[in-house]
Amino acid sequence: MFAANPALVLNADFQPLCYFPLSLSGWEDAVRAVVRGSHVVVAEYDQVIRSPSTVMRLPSVIALRAYVKPQTRVAFTRFNVFLRDRFRCQYCGVQHLRGELTFDHVVPRADGGQTSWTNIVAACSPCNMRKDRFRQKPLREPFEPTQHDLVAAQRLFPPNFLHESWTDYLYWDVELEK
């Protein structure tokens, strides 16, 4: 009944905990967090839920009462490498969004290459197979991204569902149109 009513979860500074994947909570967990007192309701849906003693509108945006310090280092994951590279093959430049990318070592492990931010790029399978034969170099040198780099990249790939009550909290620091 309410499955399509997730709540956007914000930190105490009213910024999303995460942009990609977007920090969302199911409506049941959002209601529990509000009732427990760990979160406050910032915006609501029109739908209501009822208990024998309470009527409550479903929260569409909730915020933590206590600030959670964001991580300073970005986790080295396959997804974050793809996000850093904007889901583009770093050899041919084609963007792939449906799992068609591979994790590629610029300097192969057989030649002493490390599995690290500075030696891994996103590559499509055809380029990954032929890059060694043609001594192809990536379009952009791999680098360790900052949180700011990934947040900027995350905004280029908005989720499929964005409730209108979320937009003020997702894009508050985007330059306004003139």
C-alpha positions in Angstrom: 0.0 0.0 0.0 2.7 2.5 1.0 5.7 0.8 -0.7 6.2 3.7 -3.1 6.6 6.2 -0.2 10.2 6.1 0.8 11.6 8.9 3.0 14.7 10.9 2.1 17.1 10.8 5.0 19.1 13.9 5.8 21.9 14.5 8.2 21.3 17.1 11.0 22.7 19.8 8.6 19.8 18.9 6.2 22.1 17.5 3.5 21.5 13.9 2.3 23.6 11.3 4.0 24.4 9.9 0.6 23.5 11.0 -3.0 24.2 7.8 -4.9 22.6 5.6 -3.9 20.3 8.2 -2.4 19.9 7.9 1.3 16.3 6.6 1.5 14.4 4.8 4.2 11.2 2.7 3.8 8.2 4.3 5.3 8.0 1.8 8.2 11.6 2.5 9.2 11.1 6.3 8.8 8.0 6.2 11.1 9.9 4.1 13.7 12.8 6.6 13.7 10.5 9.5 14.2 8.6 7.7 17.0 11.9 6.7 18.6 13.0 10.3 18.5 16.2 9.9 16.6 14.8 11.7 13.5 12.5 14.7 12.9 9.9 15.0 10.2 10.8 17.7 7.7 8.2 17.0 5.0 5.2 14.7 4.6 3.2 12.8 2.0 -0.6 13.2 1.8 -1.1 9.6 2.9 -1.8 8.9 6.6 -1.3 5.9 8.8 -3.4 5.1 11.9 -2.9 3.2 15.1 -5.5 2.9 17.8 -4.2 6.1 19.5 -2.5 8.0 16.7 -3.0 9.4 13.2 0.2 10.4 11.4 1.0 11.6 7.8 3.8 9.5 6.2 7.1 11.3 6.3 8.7 12.1 2.9 11.8 13.8 4.3 13.3 13.0 7.7 16.5 14.4 9.4 18.7 13.1 12.0 18.6 14.9 15.4 22.4 14.4 15.9 24.9 15.2 13.2 26.8 12.2 11.8 30.2 13.2 10.5 30.7 12.0 6.9 33.6 9.8 6.1 36.6 11.7 4.9 38.0 9.0 2.6 36.1 7.5 -0.2 35.7 3.7 -0.1 37.6 2.0 -2.9 34.8 0.0 -4.5 34.0 -1.1 -8.0 30.9 1.1 -8.0 32.9 4.2 -6.8 35.5 3.6 -9.6 32.7 3.6 -12.1 31.2 6.7 -10.6 34.5 8.5 -10.5 34.8 7.7 -14.3 31.2 8.8 -14.9 30.3 5.2 -16.1 32.5 5.9 -19.2 35.0 3.5 -20.7 38.3 5.2 -20.1 39.6 4.0 -23.5 36.8 4.6 -26.0 34.8 7.2 -23.9 31.4 5.5 -24.4 29.1 5.7 -21.4 27.6 2.4 -20.1 24.9 2.3 -17.4 23.8 -1.3 -17.3 26.7 -3.3 -15.9 28.7 -3.4 -19.2 31.8 -2.0 -17.6 34.8 -3.9 -16.2 37.4 -3.0 -13.6 40.7 -2.6 -15.5 44.3 -2.4 -14.2 46.1 0.3 -16.3 49.4 -1.5 -15.4 48.5 -5.2 -15.3 49.0 -7.1 -12.1 51.3 -9.4 -13.9 53.6 -6.4 -14.5 53.4 -5.3 -10.8 50.3 -3.1 -11.1 48.4 -2.6 -7.9 44.7 -2.7 -7.3 44.4 0.9 -6.2 42.6 4.2 -7.1 45.7 5.3 -9.2 45.8 2.1 -11.3 42.2 1.1 -11.9 39.8 2.5 -14.5 36.4 1.7 -15.9 36.6 -0.1 -19.3 34.1 -1.8 -21.6 35.0 -5.4 -22.3 36.1 -4.9 -25.9 38.5 -2.1 -24.9 39.7 -4.1 -21.9 40.6 -7.0 -24.2 42.4 -5.0 -26.9 44.1 -2.3 -24.8 47.2 -4.4 -24.1 47.7 -5.3 -27.7 47.7 -1.7 -28.8 49.4 -0.2 -25.7 46.3 2.0 -25.3 46.4 4.6 -22.5 43.3 5.8 -20.6 41.7 9.0 -21.7 42.1 10.3 -18.1 44.7 9.3 -15.5 43.1 7.4 -12.7 43.1 9.3 -9.4 41.8 8.9 -5.8 38.6 11.0 -5.7 37.5 13.1 -2.8 34.0 13.0 -1.3 33.3 16.2 -3.2 34.4 14.6 -6.5 31.9 11.7 -6.1 29.1 13.9 -4.9 29.5 16.0 -8.1 29.5 12.8 -10.1 26.5 11.4 -8.3 24.4 14.5 -9.2 24.8 13.6 -12.9 22.9 10.4 -12.3 19.6 11.2 -10.5 17.6 8.3 -9.2 14.5 7.1 -11.1 12.1 8.4 -8.4 12.4 11.9 -6.9 9.5 13.1 -4.9 8.9 16.9 -5.2 9.4 17.4 -1.5 13.0 16.2 -1.9 14.3 18.6 -4.5 15.0 21.5 -2.0 17.3 19.2 -0.1 19.0 17.5 -3.0 19.9 20.5 -5.1 20.1 23.4 -2.6 23.8 24.2 -3.5 23.3 24.0 -7.3 23.7 27.3 -9.2 20.4 28.9 -9.9 19.2 29.7 -13.4 19.4 33.4 -14.3 
